[in-house]
Amino acid sequence: MPTPRPDQWIRVQPEGLFVAPGGFHIDPMRPVERALVTHGHSDHARPNNLAVLATAETLAIMRARYGDEAGRSLQPAALGETQRIGEVDVTFVPAGHVLGSAQVVLEHACSRVVVSGDYKRRPDPTCLPFRPVVCDVFVTEATFGLPVFRHPPDGEEIGKLLHSIALFPERAHLVGVYALGKCQRVIRLLRRAGWDRPIYIHGALQALCDLYESLGVPLGPLLPATTASKAELAGQIVLAPPSAGADRWSRRLPDPVVAAASGWMRVRQRARQGGVELPLIISDHADWDELCATIEEVEAGEVWVTHGREEALIHQVRKSGRAARALALIGFEEDDSA
């Protein structure tokens, strides 16, 4: 009997990516009996699965977000440790996306498949770096899978923010950040750049900042923006969800400079449409060069693309002599959180 190929034992179902010989789904879009979750963002970590296997940090994030609906049974996966699930050997390794993020390494029928989830390749002071794993099939995202997306160094973008504060000390700087990962990363980048003053935050960011602190990621002094007067907020940094700049909440700020930290800020029209005066290209996803370099590094003979700018990346992979195809998974968000 011939050895089954990976596309014969890993299938796309309405619930998501299903690993048949293990009896589990990876990042399912609907509740399933057994879910392996790569990280805590809500488009990958959904509630009400019966059993969930993920890193301890991802499980903590799911508990904070979903409470009792995080899953009936929650099992922590230690990074680098292999466990047998059904007929599949499963290992979680760091993905470098957000705190607790992991790739899922699957070994079955003489093949190794790596499901990367979301990932980035540049250093992040809030999470472990991406670990490349040589494999037969690499399952990758392509959120920024176009050559136009080449992210500048993080330090340059933080420098733009600090320069603007120096130019406009009478104005508050309102920075739109996603609550999980981007918020805490921007805070740590500011601390690294020498900003030791309190950072003011929207109430929607507080719980996850507290969680990061409890998991060993120090953020320095944070204050609720709602308790400060307009005069106190002049020359200060205020972090809030991306939508806050357009609602009544921002009226408490003195002539705010509206900024946003996202890989999508590379697209000027997107920044203008969002009313962003100061775009900061800071992304938690790999850019075009990093996607291509990662595929080379893992030496996969075949690449499956889950979501994003699939066509361009598939074309590039095929040019290198590798097989590639789109899985066309639905339900993964591509908003300004990237």
N, C-alpha and C positions, 0 to 999 in steps of 0.2 A: 504494500500500500504506500503510495507516494506521501512524502511529508507535506502537510498542509502549509500553504503560503499565508503570510499575515493577513491578507485581505480575505482569507477564508475563515479566519477565526476572530477577526475584529470587524464588526459591522456597524453601520449607521442605522439606528432605529429612530422612531419618533421621539423616544425619550433621550436620545443622544448616542454617544459612542459606547458600544456594547462589546465586552470581551467574553466571548461565549465559553471557552474552556475554564474561565474563572467564575462565571456567573455574576459579573458586576459591570456597572456602567462607570464611566469617568466623566465627571462634571455634568451629570444628567440635567436636562431642562425640566423634567417632570419627576415627581416622587417615584422612587424605585425601591426594590428590596435591599440592594446593597450598592452604595455609591463610594467611589474613591474621588476625593475632592482635591484639586491642585492648589487652590488658594481661596481667600475669604471674600473676594468681590462677588456681589450678589448675582452676576450673570454666570458664575461658575459654581458658587456655593448656594444652593437653593434649599428651602426648608422641607421638612416632613418626609425625608427618606427614612426607611426603617433602620438601616445600619450605615454608619459613615466611618470611613477610614481616611484620616488626614493628619497632618502634623499637629502637634499640641497647640501651636500658636493659631493655626487655622481653626481648630475646634474652639479655642477661646473666643475668637472673633465671631464664629457662628453662634456661640452661646450668647454673646453680648448683643447680637443683632436679632436673633430669633427666639431666645429663651428656650422654653420646652419644645418648641417646634424645630430646633436644630437637628433633631434626629432621635429616634428611640434609643439607639445604641451608638455611642461615640467612642471610637477606638483610636488612640494616638499612634501614629507611625513615626518611628525614630529614623532620622535621616541616615542613609547608608546601610541600614539593616534590611536584609532580604527575608521575606516571609512567603510561604506557599499558600495561595488561595486557589482552591480547586486544583487545576493542572498547570497553573501559571506561577512563576516566581516573580514577586513584585518588590521593587525597591524604590523608595522616595529619595530624590537628590535635589539640592537647592536649584531654584529657578531665577533668583535675583529680582523678582517682580515686586513683591511687597513682603512684609514680615510673615514668615511661615510658608511662603510660596514654595512649591516643589514640582519637579517633573516626576512622572511616573514611568519607571523602567519596567517593561514586561518581557519576560523570557519564557518562550514556549516553542516546542517543535523545532528546535535548533535555530530559532530566530530571536533577535532582540529588537524590540520596538520601544522607542522613547516618545511618550506623549508629553510635550513640553508645557502645556497650559499656556499662560502668558509669561513672557520673560523679557529681561533686558540684560545687556552685557556690561554696562558701565558701573563703577562702584557706587554703592548706596549705603550710607551710614546706618540705615535702619534695618537691613536684612542681609542674609548671607549671599555671596555672589553666585551667579550661574555656574554650574559645573557641567562642562561638556562630557557626554558619554558616547563613545563610539557605538554605532548601531547599524542595523540593516535597514530599518525604516524610521525616519524622523517625522513626527507629527508636529507641525509648527503653526503658529498664528501668522498673520500677515497684515496686522493692523496698519502698519506704515510700510507696506510692501510696494512702494513706488520710489524711483530714484530721486524724486524731488525731496523726499523726507530724509534729511541728514541732520541729526540733532547736534547743535553746538555743545561745547563743554558746559556742564552745569554751573561752574564757577563764573563763566562769562554772563550767564543769564541772571544769577544772583547779583553780580556786579552791576548790571543794568538797573536792578531794583534799588540797590543802595545808592547809586549815582542819582537816580530820580529823587530819592528822599533828600539828598543833599541839595539838589536844585530847588525843591519845593518843600521847605521845612514847615510851611504853614498848612500843608495839606496832609490828610491821612492817605495811606496807600492800602487800598482794599484789594487783596489778592484772592482770586477764585481758585480753590483747590478741592479736589475730591477728598471725602472724609477719611477714607482708608488708604494709607500709603502715601499719597501725594502730599497731604497736609503734614504728616510727620517728617517726611523727607525734606520738604522745604524748610521746616523749622530747623532740622539738623544742619542743613546747608547754610542757613543764616548764622547759626551758632559757629560753624566752622569758619565763616567769613568774618567773625568778630562781633556780630550783633549780640550783645549780652543783655540788652534791655528787655523788659517784658514784651511778649508778643500777645496781642489781643486776638481772641478767637470767638467766633460765632458759637452759640450754644449747641448747634448740631454737630460740632466737631469735638466737643468736650469728652464724651464717653470713650471714643476710640483713642484720644490722646491719653486719657487716664489708663486705658488698657495697655497701650504701648509702654507707658511708664512702669506698670506693674509687671510687664514681661521683660524688663531690663533695658529699655531704650530711653535714656534720659533726654528730656526736651527743654529743660531750663524753665524759667518763670513764664507762666501763661496766665493771662487774666481774661475774664469775660468782658467782651466789648460792651455789653449792655450796662455795665456798672460805671463806665467812664463818661465824663462830660465831653462835649465837643472840643473844648479847649485842651483837655488832657490828651485827646487823640491826634492833635496836630503833630505832624512829623513822626507818627507811629505806624507800625505795620499791623494790619488787621486781616486775619485769615477768615474766609467764609466759603460756603458752598458756591459754585460758579453762578448760580441763579440769584444770589443775594444782591449783586450790584444793580439789578433791575427792579428790586422790590422796595417797599417802604422802609424796610429794616436799615437800608444804607443811608437814609436821611439823617440819621444821628451823627454821621461822619462829616468832618469839615472839608468841603470841596474835594471829595475823594478822587484820587487817581485810580481808575479801575484797571487792574491787572488780572491776568489769568495765566496759570502755570499748566501748560498742556502741549503735547506734541503737535496738536492741531493748530497751534498758533503760528506754525510755519506758513499756513494758508492765510494770507492777509485778508481776503474777503470774509473768512470765517471770524477773524478777530473783529473786523468792522461791524459785521452783523450782530456780534455779541456786545457791542458797545465797549470794546476793550481798548483803552488808551495805551496801555503798556503790555504788549504780548511777551510772555516769557516761555521760551521753548524748552520746557522741562517735561520729559516723558518717562513713564514707567514701562515703556515697551521698546523693543529693539527697533532701530531705524533700518533703512534699506541696506546700508553697508554691513551692519551687524547681523541682519538676517542672512545675507549671502555668506558672510564669513563663518557664521555658526554652522550652516549647512556643510560647508567645506570641512570644518573642524571635526564634526561628528562622523564624517566619512560615510554617510548613509547612501546606499545605492538607490533608495527610493524615498521620496518626500511626499507627505500628505499635508495639505493645507486646510486648516479648519475654518478660518474666517478672515475677512479683511480684503486687501487688494490682491485677490488670488491670481488673476490672469497674468499680471506682470511677473510675479515671483515664480509661477509655474513655468513661464516662458524662459526665464533666466536659468532655472534649474535644468530644464531640458537642454538648453544650450551647452551646459557643462557635461552632458552625456548621462545624466541621471533620469530615472523615471520620476514623474510627478503627476499628481492629480488633486482635484479639489474635493473635499468631503462635503462642502456646502452645509455645514452645521448652522442651524438657525438659533437665535436667542442670545447671541453674544453681542453686547452693546458696543457702540463706537461713538460715544458722546465725548464731551470735553474733558472727561475724567482721564483720558489717555495721556 
